[in-house]
Amino acid sequence: MITSIKVMRMGDTVGVILPEKVVAKLRVVAGDKLNVTETPAGVSLSRYDKRQEKVMEIADRIMQKDREVLKKLAES
């Protein structure tokens, strides 16, 4: 599914309004949170998952702590 949406100014912020079919596909309602994930193709929207957020925080800490090791592994 490819859907175009418009970026709009909303007070002091910028936002988008999701079409109903996208909202239904995400299984969210007004007021819910969404995860925004960077992908090689751009960004992906998914339902907010507190467990996923925790996993990403742990992964970020590991990547910061072991940056040099990971860099050397990537060179292999």
C-alpha positions as CSV (number, residue, x, y, z in Angstrom):
1,M,0.0,0.0,0.0
2,I,1.4,3.4,-1.0
3,T,-0.4,6.4,0.6
4,S,0.5,10.0,0.3
5,I,0.0,12.2,3.3
6,K,0.6,15.9,3.8
7,V,3.0,17.5,6.3
8,M,1.2,20.3,8.1
9,R,2.0,22.9,10.7
10,M,0.2,22.4,13.9
11,G,0.8,25.3,16.2
12,D,4.5,25.3,17.1
13,T,5.1,21.8,15.7
14,V,4.8,19.9,12.4
15,G,2.7,16.8,12.0
16,V,0.8,14.5,9.7
17,I,-2.7,13.3,9.6
18,L,-3.0,9.5,8.9
19,P,-5.8,8.3,6.7
20,E,-8.3,6.0,8.3
21,K,-7.0,2.9,6.4
22,V,-3.5,3.5,7.8
23,V,-4.9,4.0,11.3
24,A,-6.8,0.7,10.9
25,K,-3.8,-1.2,9.6
26,L,-1.7,0.1,12.6
27,R,-4.6,-0.8,15.0
28,V,-4.3,2.5,16.8
29,V,-6.7,5.1,18.0
30,A,-6.3,8.9,18.7
31,G,-3.9,9.4,21.6
32,D,-1.9,6.1,21.1
33,K,1.9,6.3,20.6
34,L,3.7,5.0,17.5
35,N,7.2,3.8,17.1
36,V,9.1,5.5,14.2
37,T,12.0,3.2,13.0
38,E,14.7,4.3,10.6
39,T,15.1,1.8,7.7
40,P,17.3,1.8,4.6
41,A,14.2,2.9,2.6
42,G,13.2,5.7,5.0
43,V,11.1,5.3,8.1
44,S,8.6,2.8,9.3
45,L,5.6,3.4,11.6
46,S,4.4,0.7,14.0
47,R,2.3,0.4,17.1
48,Y,4.2,1.6,20.2
49,D,5.7,-1.4,22.1
50,K,7.3,-0.6,25.5
51,R,9.3,-3.8,25.2
52,Q,10.7,-2.8,21.9
53,E,11.7,0.6,23.3
54,K,13.6,-1.1,26.2
55,V,15.4,-3.5,23.8
56,M,16.5,-0.5,21.6
57,E,17.8,1.3,24.7
58,I,19.8,-1.8,25.7
59,A,21.1,-2.1,22.1
60,D,22.1,1.6,22.1
61,R,24.1,1.2,25.3
62,I,25.8,-1.9,24.0
63,M,26.7,-0.2,20.8
64,Q,28.1,2.8,22.6
65,K,30.1,0.7,25.1
66,D,31.5,-1.7,22.5
67,R,31.8,0.7,19.6
68,E,35.4,-0.2,18.8
69,V,34.8,-4.0,18.9
70,L,31.7,-3.6,16.7
71,K,33.7,-1.4,14.3
72,K,36.4,-4.1,14.0
73,L,33.8,-6.8,13.4
74,A,32.2,-4.8,10.7
75,E,35.6,-4.5,8.9
76,S,36.0,-8.3,8.8
